[in-house]
Amino acid sequence: MPSPDDADRRRAVAPVICYTTDALPPVDADRIARVRSDLRAVDHVRVPPRDAAAIRVPAGHVLRIACPDGAQVGDLNLFADGNLSERFYSGKTRALHGTHVDVGDRLWSGFPYLRPMATVIADSLDWYGTDAFGGRVHDVIGTRCDPYTAHLLGGGDYHHCCHSNLTRALADATGLSLPESEPYVHDVLNVFMCTGFTADEGRYFMKASPARAGDHLDLLAGIDLLAVLSACPGGDCGAEHSSDTAVCHALSMEVLRPADDVLRNWQTPEVSGYDGSHGR
């Protein structure tokens, strides 16, 4: 279509941030400092390459996700332990904090709960920032590699993509069947993944993760959590995913307990105060 006479004026309209977050409850920096000052490991699970595992994280404890052996991307699902209906809402987290999460950002649950499930309190990759391509780490943009899209685009069935890995691990953790578990699997936090959008077409891209052995991301659990993590079959996602081609490494999840005085005074965030009437 031909450009209208006022095309430049329309393009020049200044953007408006959709959600101003000044009214959000502030992150308690003093409490985070107290948490980080005295941590001891109380639980640990290894996430095998091209597979997933689950771990429970009590409120007030820290979930440390780490690359023990080398660069590896992980797809994370979070649930309220005991209530799978309350689960991580990547879209609202993205709307509130941006396309990639950093220290101080919170991971929010979906409706009707909408409360901070966890807060990012440490990130060994916080030095990376934004690269020349617009890439950043720990995105809430992508979904998760899955067998349905793989079948649509390439044919065949691949069973160790992140969606299937998460489904199996959730079933194992809860005792549900695979058909019962699958609807609860949701869009993820792409831990250690380096992603962005191309400047010319706005296409979602991935590039090799900058993570190395020893890198980690720490999440402070606001509520009792069930965390399910897949070690992506794409490895560092520098070439492809949903295949057995990439070099893959294990991931680890470790639960760290803070000092007793931190836990004694722990306050679990309340669910949304909206009355749920929806105008009726």
ZIPELIN-V440798 format. One record per backbone hydrogen bond with DSSP energy under -0.5 kcal/mol. NH is the residue of the N-H (numbers start at 1). CO is the residue of the C=O. If there is no record, write none. Layout:
# ZIPELIN-V440798
<<NH | CO> <NH | CO>>
This chain:
# ZIPELIN-V440798
<<7 | 4> <10 | 6> <11 | 7> <12 | 8> <13 | 10> <20 | 18> <24 | 21> <29 | 27> <32 | 28> <33 | 29> <34 | 30> <35 | 31> <36 | 32> <37 | 33> <38 | 34> <38 | 35> <40 | 257> <42 | 255> <43 | 255> <45 | 253> <47 | 251> <48 | 46> <50 | 231> <51 | 48> <53 | 229> <55 | 227> <57 | 225> <60 | 221> <61 | 58> <62 | 256> <63 | 219> <64 | 62> <64 | 254> <65 | 63> <65 | 217> <66 | 64> <66 | 252> <67 | 215> <68 | 66> <69 | 250> <73 | 235> <74 | 191> <75 | 230> <76 | 74> <76 | 189> <77 | 228> <79 | 226> <80 | 83> <80 | 86> <81 | 79> <81 | 224> <83 | 80> <86 | 83> <87 | 85> <88 | 78> <89 | 108> <90 | 88> <93 | 89> <94 | 90> <95 | 91> <96 | 92> <97 | 93> <98 | 94> <101 | 138> <104 | 120> <105 | 102> <107 | 118> <108 | 106> <109 | 115> <110 | 87> <113 | 110> <114 | 110> <117 | 107> <117 | 115> <118 | 107> <119 | 220> <120 | 105> <121 | 119> <121 | 218> <122 | 218> <124 | 216> <126 | 123> <128 | 125> <131 | 135> <134 | 131> <136 | 195> <138 | 193> <139 | 190> <140 | 99> <150 | 146> <151 | 147> <152 | 148> <153 | 149> <154 | 150> <155 | 150> <155 | 151> <163 | 145> <165 | 161> <166 | 162> <167 | 163> <168 | 164> <169 | 165> <170 | 166> <171 | 167> <172 | 168> <173 | 169> <174 | 170> <175 | 171> <181 | 177> <182 | 178> <183 | 179> <184 | 181> <185 | 181> <185 | 182> <188 | 143> <189 | 76> <190 | 139> <190 | 188> <191 | 74> <191 | 189> <193 | 190> <194 | 207> <195 | 136> <195 | 193> <196 | 205> <198 | 203> <202 | 198> <205 | 196> <207 | 194> <209 | 236> <214 | 67> <215 | 212> <217 | 65> <218 | 122> <219 | 63> <220 | 119> <221 | 61> <221 | 219> <222 | 117> <223 | 117> <225 | 57> <226 | 79> <227 | 55> <227 | 225> <228 | 77> <229 | 53> <230 | 75> <231 | 51> <232 | 73> <232 | 230> <235 | 232> <237 | 234> <251 | 47> <252 | 66> <253 | 45> <254 | 64> <255 | 43> <256 | 62> <256 | 254> <257 | 40> <262 | 259> <263 | 259> <264 | 260> <265 | 261> <266 | 263> <268 | 266> <272 | 113> <280 | 277>>
